[in-house]
Amino acid sequence: MIVSINIEEKTIGSKLLLKDLNLNLQANQKIAIIGRNGVGKTTLLGLINGEDDEFVGNITRKKGLVIATSRQEHAEVEDISVVDYILSELPEYLDCKLVMESFADISNPSDAQLSEYSEALERFMQLDYYRAEDRVLQELDKYQIDETKARSLIKQLSGGQKRFVELVKIAESKVDLALIDEPTNHMDYIAKAEFITWLGSAKGAVVLVSHDRDVLANVDTIIEVKDHKALIFTGNYDAYLKQNSLATVAGMNNYEVQLSTMDNLKKQLVEANRKKAGSSKTPNPFIPMVRRFQKQIEELEKVMVKPSFWIDQQSVEGMSKKITDRYDKYKTKNIAIATDQAETGFQNLLTISDLSIGYQEPLFSGVAFNLNSGDRAEIRGRNGAGKSSFIKLILKAASGLAADIKIFSGAIIPEKGLRIGYYEQEISTELLNMTLGEAIESVYVQNELAVNQEKIMQIASRYLFDPRADLNLKLKQLSGGQKARFQIIKMLAPEPNLLILDEPTNHLDLPSIEELESALLGYSGAILYVSHDNYFRDKLGGTIINI
């Protein structure tokens, strides 16, 4: 065991996140933490690392345990080169190097200085740091960060590239425990394959927060944070789905027994009170009976909390009607996505004719396809191949705006009546500075749709926001999952007949991903999408457009 976690209570403000959570981490484990958005997954990483010590309970770490974490913000290191930043974060690297460099300036070293230098030199060699820079450059190149970018400053990288830098840093750290938050967001399929290969070969323990099913398929333990506790499932994603469905059915049985017990106790209490009121005996023999029933009800109320029930759709389909009826009755509320706005029947929506675009030189050429209502098409290519530029050009053409990229040949022809709903990875700064309520209103006004406060509250509730608490929060204060749910609201507002999706499963939890997939499968319009989630791609299918 390398870390023992016992959290009696962890709150943020007035919100209870974790309670009576017990967890032991073992050496070399590959663990994924999952759970609904906002339940405290990232908070749990901070507690394990020791960055967050504001909780009731205790966390014990193995003596000498070395932990590496992925940094979320880079403001403090933005003026350092990528290579220097990674090397400086490696355990003992700077300390050893400082001792060795300082020794070169000492003309007559003492025995103590000689000993210190020898120890630093030996440790540097043990950690194989003489080749560290070359290895860092090689690993960065796998994530499409070439040597020129690797020698540039951190602040010159995109958000996705900074995430790759963090992964290389952790891979080179060779620590006992690596803690990583959402590692594969912004990754293309080749980069993700590189990460999964590293995950399988990593010598130390790895704990990551992820709902990427490709990653979950390659861990040996899944920890689900639910109802303030940590539920442990041995095995990968498929094993989790089987265990979860069995545990959920058992949980429903137990909850129904509690409901039945409570109902019987309340009936007995009513009857005891009736008999007490009608008795003229002294002392009244029914008073102890009333007190006993009241105490039993109070004790049951303390432990009787409705659990969060979720079973994946494939497992539900294999269950009996009796069980599915009970599940429908008790299941946890999920986002409600309405995608029935598009007209039914054949309709030509978009034509791409022998397209070649780029800047000084083409990013790609010879791309041609038609999109009709009901069509599904995936744009596939590595990061930097031009997928986002292609999508933005389609959006500009549909809006009648001038292109901000050179069209070397071909054309984008939006057909009359085309209405696009766009799910993008980044929210504009203008919207980020609005409250959630203001942002929803702005989206509807921009699309010339009727909206009032009541409708805004209904929309927020449908997407699992608390209309009273969340509508006054600025978008920039929301979690990644909450921002993703707003993006779905924004995408569907114009009642589109073409959906363009750019990595829609990033930040969504598993139930929300399944709800999105189900809604898209029933959508009668066309879908053009970019995704490196193999499960999502298998579900949606369609023509593959290689960029």
C-alpha atoms as one frame of an Amber mdcrd trajectory, in Angstrom:
protein
   0.000   0.000   0.000   1.359   3.423  -0.949  -1.513   5.705   0.134  -4.287
   5.135   2.682  -7.205   7.565   2.480  -9.823   8.031   5.184 -11.973  11.118
   4.639 -14.674  11.630   7.235 -15.895  14.803   5.526 -14.783  17.141   2.746
 -16.790  20.233   1.886 -16.308  23.209  -0.425 -18.273  26.123   0.973 -21.611
  24.689   2.047 -21.475  21.815  -0.460 -20.664  18.350   0.870 -18.437  16.489
  -1.598 -17.026  13.468   0.219 -18.094  11.679   3.409 -16.888   8.457   5.042
 -14.689   7.743   2.012 -12.092   5.010   2.510  -9.569   4.041  -0.134  -6.183
   2.288  -0.345  -3.846   2.722  -3.323  -1.420  -0.079  -4.174   1.923   0.064
  -5.968   1.722  -0.295  -9.767  -2.074  -0.022  -9.870  -3.630   1.667 -12.925
  -6.728   3.384 -11.565  -9.389   5.524 -13.227 -11.659   7.753 -11.155 -15.109
   8.292 -12.677 -18.315   9.949 -11.486 -20.915  12.530 -12.401 -19.714  16.079
 -13.021 -19.178  17.994  -9.786 -18.980  15.036  -7.356 -15.371  15.767  -6.325
 -13.121  13.698  -8.613 -10.518  16.431  -9.165 -10.808  17.360  -5.484  -9.917
  13.776  -4.582  -6.720  14.029  -6.665  -5.763  17.164  -4.721  -6.343  15.372
  -1.420  -4.214  12.383  -2.468  -1.402  14.714  -3.536  -1.546  16.752  -0.326
  -2.260  20.045  -2.103  -5.651  20.160  -0.349  -5.518  19.599   3.411  -8.857
  21.157   4.361 -10.822  18.057   5.302 -11.780  15.978   8.311  -9.965  12.635
   8.391  -6.458  11.437   7.608  -4.367  10.449   4.606  -1.238   8.363   5.122
   1.433   8.177   2.429   4.245   5.637   2.274   7.501   7.119   3.561   9.568
   8.526   0.703   6.675   8.313  -1.768   7.361  10.436  -4.870   4.250  11.860
  -6.581   3.924  13.668  -9.902   0.819  15.617 -10.918  -0.364  17.248 -14.121
  -0.420  21.025 -13.789  -3.697  22.689 -14.844  -2.454  26.292 -14.998   0.905
  27.447 -16.429   0.964  31.182 -15.616   3.888  30.722 -13.223   6.041  28.931
 -15.804   4.884  30.490 -19.080   8.249  32.211 -19.729  10.241  28.958 -19.484
  10.994  26.816 -22.521   9.069  23.567 -22.804  12.171  21.384 -22.443  13.543
  23.355 -19.485  10.147  23.233 -17.777   9.881  19.446 -18.082  13.460  18.861
 -16.924  13.013  21.220 -13.970   9.969  19.226 -12.823  11.777  15.869 -12.811
  12.458  14.637  -9.242  15.992  15.563  -8.040  17.040  16.781 -11.521  17.712
  20.431 -10.582  19.235  19.581  -7.203  21.732  17.132  -8.705  22.551  19.398
 -11.630  23.140  22.398  -9.348  25.589  20.415  -7.212  27.477  19.156 -10.289
  27.646  22.572 -11.971  28.738  24.295  -8.732  31.506  21.728  -8.181  33.134
  22.718 -11.495  33.811  26.184 -10.052  35.473  24.922  -6.873  39.271  24.938
  -7.229  40.082  23.106  -3.988  37.031  21.065  -2.885  36.714  19.778   0.654
  35.984  16.147   1.494  32.357  17.086   2.173  32.072  18.801  -1.213  33.671
  15.815  -2.939  31.232  13.485  -1.216  28.251  15.681  -2.135  29.400  15.824
  -5.766  29.917  12.052  -5.939  26.463  11.377  -4.520  24.833  13.834  -6.964
  26.741  12.335  -9.900  25.803   8.787  -8.915  22.146   9.736  -8.422  22.071
  11.574 -11.768  23.383   8.440 -13.463  20.974   6.139 -11.584  18.038   8.214
 -12.780  19.460   8.182 -16.330  19.224  11.976 -16.536  22.149  12.338 -18.941
  19.804  11.236 -21.732  16.725  12.941 -20.300  16.699  15.879 -22.722  16.908
  13.613 -25.779  14.106  11.411 -24.430  11.922  14.462 -23.713  12.365  15.710
 -27.289  11.494  12.255 -28.672   8.375  11.947 -26.500   7.190  15.476 -27.349
   7.528  14.656 -31.046   5.064  11.770 -30.596   2.517  14.403 -29.579   3.363
  16.577 -32.608   5.505  19.029 -30.649   8.672  19.222 -32.760  12.044  20.461
 -31.499  11.343  24.054 -32.550   8.191  24.134 -30.422   9.954  22.220 -27.657
  12.588  24.970 -27.463   9.942  27.718 -27.444   8.219  29.190 -24.388   5.315
  27.476 -22.645   3.061  30.487 -23.315   3.416  29.957 -27.071   1.670  26.563
 -26.914  -2.043  25.871 -27.276  -4.090  24.465 -24.399  -3.987  20.986 -25.933
  -0.210  21.143 -26.426   0.278  22.137 -22.784  -1.671  19.028 -21.803   0.725
  16.905 -23.881   3.691  18.594 -22.167   2.282  17.545 -18.801   1.976  13.941
 -19.955   5.586  13.864 -21.166   6.686  15.394 -17.851   4.912  12.657 -15.902
   6.157   9.884 -18.185   9.762  11.030 -17.699   9.414  11.543 -13.946   9.437
   7.793 -13.196   7.653   8.393  -9.907   5.895   6.037  -7.486   2.517   7.630
  -8.153   1.268   9.747 -11.067  -1.961  11.753 -10.730  -3.472  12.925 -14.034
  -6.711  14.837 -14.695  -8.505  14.131 -18.034  -5.310  13.105 -19.885  -6.742
  12.442 -23.357  -8.866  15.550 -23.895  -7.648  17.298 -27.098  -5.705  14.204
 -28.209  -5.991  12.763 -31.689  -6.235   8.992 -32.145  -2.498   8.464 -32.658
  -1.520  10.520 -29.605  -4.125   8.665 -27.548  -2.665   5.344 -28.641   0.773
   6.575 -27.481  -0.659   7.519 -24.097  -2.420   4.172 -23.665   0.824   2.369
 -24.548   2.649   4.404 -21.889  -0.094   3.703 -19.348   0.306  -0.026 -19.857
   4.091   0.110 -19.456   4.338   2.670 -16.604   6.292   1.203 -13.675   4.621
   3.164 -10.882   0.979   3.564  -9.915  -1.195   5.838 -12.050  -4.431   7.442
 -10.874  -6.313   9.401 -13.497  -9.675  11.125 -13.765 -11.221  10.182 -17.091
 -14.464   9.267 -18.824 -12.626   8.321 -22.013 -13.839   4.769 -22.560 -10.746
   3.901 -24.613  -8.649   4.718 -21.534 -11.053   3.001 -19.123 -10.660  -0.176
 -21.179  -6.946  -0.199 -20.272  -6.960   0.236 -16.465  -7.108  -2.495 -13.831
  -9.307  -0.686 -11.292 -12.145   1.824 -11.593 -13.163   3.969  -8.634 -16.556
   5.608  -8.923 -17.210   8.627  -6.703 -20.929   8.447  -5.967 -23.114   9.546
  -3.080 -19.991  11.083  -1.433 -18.208   7.703  -1.273 -15.687   5.750  -3.367
 -16.998   2.526  -4.896 -14.212   0.199  -6.070 -14.577  -2.002  -9.162 -11.800
  -4.443 -10.026 -11.018  -4.667 -13.729 -11.467  -2.442 -16.777 -14.490  -0.674
 -18.283 -16.284  -3.832 -19.422 -15.830  -5.379 -15.981 -17.116  -2.171 -14.381
 -20.295  -2.205 -16.481 -21.099  -5.783 -15.418 -20.341  -5.176 -11.736 -22.181
  -1.865 -11.720 -25.362  -3.337 -13.213 -25.394  -6.120 -10.581 -24.645  -3.685
  -7.752 -27.326  -1.267  -8.953 -30.011  -3.971  -9.092 -29.024  -5.075  -5.568
 -29.107  -1.431  -4.448 -32.610  -0.994  -5.842 -33.744  -4.139  -3.983 -32.292
  -2.825  -0.735 -33.847   0.612  -1.251 -37.279  -0.934  -1.877 -36.959  -3.016
   1.326 -36.179   0.216   3.225 -39.175   1.959   1.645 -41.446  -0.949   2.575
 -40.068  -1.066   6.127 -40.583   2.682   6.537 -44.136   2.437   5.223 -44.969
  -0.375   7.701 -43.415   1.500  10.631 -45.423   4.633   9.837 -48.644   2.602
   9.607 -47.847   0.948  12.954 -47.108   4.356  14.485 -50.472   5.714  13.316
 -52.231   2.676  14.789 -50.289   2.926  18.077 -51.160   6.642  18.359 -54.843
   5.807  17.731 -54.809   3.165  20.466 -52.923   5.484  22.821 -55.546   8.187
  22.361 -58.367   5.686  22.999 -56.866   4.093  26.089 -57.975   5.160  29.558
 -55.502   2.985  31.423 -52.862   4.448  33.706 -50.058   4.132  32.873 -50.964
   4.104  29.165 -49.484   0.835  27.738 -49.330   2.262  24.194 -46.940   5.142
  25.047 -43.793   2.895  25.009 -45.011   1.372  21.722 -45.351   4.842  20.125
 -41.883   5.803  21.354 -40.411   2.551  19.986 -41.894   3.105  16.518 -40.766
   6.752  16.523 -37.212   5.724  17.407 -37.148   3.033  14.691 -38.362   5.555
  12.101 -35.721   8.096  13.178 -32.946   5.486  12.949 -34.089   4.341   9.503
 -34.301   7.943   8.265 -30.621   8.447   9.166 -29.461   5.688   6.836 -32.228
   5.773   4.246 -30.902   7.980   1.455 -31.855   7.199  -2.131 -28.665   6.055
  -3.908 -27.673   7.304  -7.351 -28.744   4.611  -9.796 -27.231   4.346 -13.296
 -26.877   1.317 -15.570 -25.440   1.502 -19.070 -27.976   1.096 -21.872 -26.549
  -2.177 -23.195 -26.884  -3.832 -19.779 -30.426  -2.452 -19.378 -31.429  -3.995
 -22.720 -30.497  -7.451 -21.416 -32.643  -7.189 -18.264 -36.208  -8.321 -17.646
 -39.092  -5.873 -17.980 -39.729  -6.068 -14.238 -36.197  -4.848 -13.487 -36.173
  -2.179 -16.216 -39.512  -0.810 -14.946 -38.018  -0.480 -11.473 -34.878   1.104
 -12.913 -36.940   3.681 -14.834 -38.647   4.516 -11.554 -35.478   5.014  -9.515
 -32.708   5.943 -11.974 -30.684   9.113 -11.508 -31.917  12.084 -13.495 -29.918
  12.669 -16.672 -29.714  15.463 -19.208 -32.765  15.585 -21.500 -31.656  16.292
 -25.060 -34.331  17.085 -27.664 -33.047  16.548 -31.211 -36.354  16.264 -33.068
 -36.296  19.753 -34.577 -34.906  18.787 -37.982 -37.309  18.206 -40.873 -37.816
  14.598 -41.875 -37.349  13.401 -45.429 -34.534  13.803 -47.920 -32.907  17.211
 -48.149 -29.569  18.248 -49.623 -27.785  20.435 -47.052 -24.115  20.918 -47.925
 -21.811  20.243 -50.868 -18.003  20.212 -50.656 -16.382  20.267 -54.091 -12.700
  19.285 -54.612 -11.626  21.505 -51.695  -8.067  22.551 -50.914  -7.370  25.123
 -48.169  -4.386  26.420 -46.240  -2.171  29.401 -45.594   1.167  29.644 -47.395
   0.598  26.116 -48.699  -2.369  23.696 -48.625  -3.262  21.877 -45.425  -5.135
  19.315 -47.533  -6.585  18.964 -51.004  -9.107  16.982 -53.018 -11.814  16.781
 -50.333 -15.283  16.293 -51.839 -18.587  15.042 -50.405 -22.299  15.838 -50.073
 -24.288  15.956 -46.855 -27.978  15.153 -46.994 -30.465  14.919 -44.137 -29.803
  11.745 -42.169 -26.164  11.493 -43.279 -23.307  10.911 -40.830 -19.737  11.876
 -41.706 -16.554  11.858 -39.607 -13.620  14.179 -40.319 -10.541  12.211 -39.372
  -6.959  13.442 -39.138  -4.120  14.266 -36.792  -4.000  17.434 -34.721  -2.877
  20.272 -36.982  -4.100  18.592 -40.164  -6.738  21.272 -40.708  -9.924  19.786
 -39.181 -10.801  22.872 -37.135  -9.921  25.211 -40.012 -12.201  23.173 -42.278
 -15.108  23.366 -39.805 -14.699  27.117 -39.291 -14.682  27.646 -43.052 -17.972
  25.722 -43.376 -19.501  27.902 -40.638 -18.359  31.103 -42.370 -19.681  29.921
 -45.743 -23.054  29.069 -44.181 -23.211  32.550 -42.605 -22.176  34.316 -45.823
 -18.920  35.562 -44.279 -15.572  35.899 -46.020 -13.025  33.123 -45.510 -10.037
  33.866 -43.264  -8.013  31.082 -44.856  -6.858  30.684 -48.440  -8.980  28.469
 -50.711  -6.581  27.014 -53.263  -9.293  25.162 -55.160 -12.856  23.910 -54.884
 -15.828  25.344 -53.031 -18.138  24.987 -50.036 -21.775  25.246 -51.132 -24.374
  25.563 -48.355 -27.860  24.789 -49.634 -30.881  27.003 -49.022 -32.468  26.359
 -45.637 -29.292  25.072 -44.008 -29.259  25.673 -40.231 -26.132  24.609 -38.362
 -25.800  23.719 -34.704 -22.134  23.810 -33.689 -20.571  22.093 -30.667 -17.136
  23.623 -30.201 -14.430  22.833 -27.666 -13.802  26.412 -26.585 -16.433  28.914
 -25.421 -15.961  32.506 -26.583 -14.585  35.007 -24.050 -17.738  37.090 -24.435
 -19.921  34.206 -23.233 -17.443  33.106 -20.545 -17.855  36.459 -18.825 -21.657
  36.116 -18.750 -23.645  34.292 -16.127 -25.186  31.005 -17.215 -28.619  32.660
 -17.339 -27.324  35.558 -19.442 -25.487  33.183 -21.790 -28.593  31.037 -22.423
 -30.628  34.182 -23.070 -27.932  35.537 -25.414 -27.878  32.319 -27.455 -31.651
  32.389 -27.963 -31.757  36.119 -28.751 -28.906  35.689 -31.265 -30.980  33.038
 -33.041 -34.080  35.309 -32.930 -35.954  32.855 -30.723 -38.440  33.724 -27.992
 -37.049  33.383 -24.491 -38.037  34.454 -20.993 -36.907  33.712 -17.462 -39.239
  30.738 -17.100 -37.910  29.124 -20.287 -34.302  29.770 -19.196 -34.995  27.986
 -15.902 -36.639  25.053 -17.723 -33.670  24.696 -20.078 -31.181  24.866 -17.182
 -33.076  22.190 -15.247 -33.263  19.916 -18.305 -29.462  19.974 -18.483 -28.980
  19.250 -14.760 -28.243  22.800 -13.671 -29.794  24.101 -10.464 -31.935  27.017
 -11.717 -31.682  28.815  -8.382 -27.954  28.431  -7.732 -26.274  27.969 -11.113
 -27.936  30.601 -13.319 -26.088  33.388 -11.486 -22.657  31.742 -11.875 -20.408
  32.995 -14.662 -19.628  30.425 -17.333 -15.922  30.694 -16.544 -16.701  29.483
 -13.003 -18.354  26.285 -14.221 -16.663  22.890 -14.373 -15.598  21.347 -17.673
 -18.674  19.092 -17.644 -21.033  21.993 -16.950 -19.492  23.984 -19.802 -19.977
  20.968 -22.076 -23.669  20.830 -21.164 -24.004  24.539 -21.991 -22.386  23.822
 -25.364 -25.161  21.318 -26.106 -27.782  23.948 -25.211 -26.067  26.416 -27.549
 -25.781  23.847 -30.352 -29.473  22.922 -30.337 -30.914  26.434 -29.881 -31.213
  27.296 -33.635 -33.232  24.100 -34.304 -30.502  22.891 -36.691 -30.775  20.423
 -39.565 -26.976  19.939 -39.558 -24.975  19.314 -36.396 -21.216  19.911 -36.429
 -19.536  18.337 -33.421 -15.932  18.957 -32.386 -14.913  16.388 -29.730 -18.334
  16.418 -28.007 -17.529  13.734 -25.405 -14.701  15.715 -23.792 -15.607  16.557
 -20.158 -18.986  14.756 -20.229 -19.561  12.004 -17.665 -20.566   8.494 -18.795
 -24.362   8.854 -18.380 -24.301  12.176 -20.269 -22.193  10.647 -23.075 -24.741
   7.845 -23.434 -27.626  10.320 -23.453 -25.880  12.382 -26.138 -25.231   9.259
 -28.232 -28.867   8.158 -27.948 -30.126  11.599 -28.949 -27.785  11.739 -31.937
 -28.806   8.259 -33.109 -32.410   9.473 -33.232 -31.586  12.774 -34.923 -33.141
  13.125 -38.397 -30.763  15.824 -39.639 -27.164  15.397 -40.800 -24.141  15.124
 -38.497 -20.556  16.088 -39.315 -18.224  15.276 -36.443 -14.662  15.085 -35.160
 -14.049  12.588 -32.370 -11.184  10.462 -31.131 -13.499   8.456 -28.862 -13.615
   5.025 -30.531 -16.822   4.064 -28.691 -18.540   7.246 -29.933 -17.271   6.701
 -33.489 -18.515   3.105 -33.502 -21.957   4.259 -32.334 -22.375   7.099 -34.853
 -20.553   5.514 -37.787 -20.903   7.196 -41.183 -18.569   8.125 -44.006 -14.937
   8.797 -43.035 -13.382  11.922 -44.559  -9.623  11.624 -44.185  -7.792  14.950
 -43.828
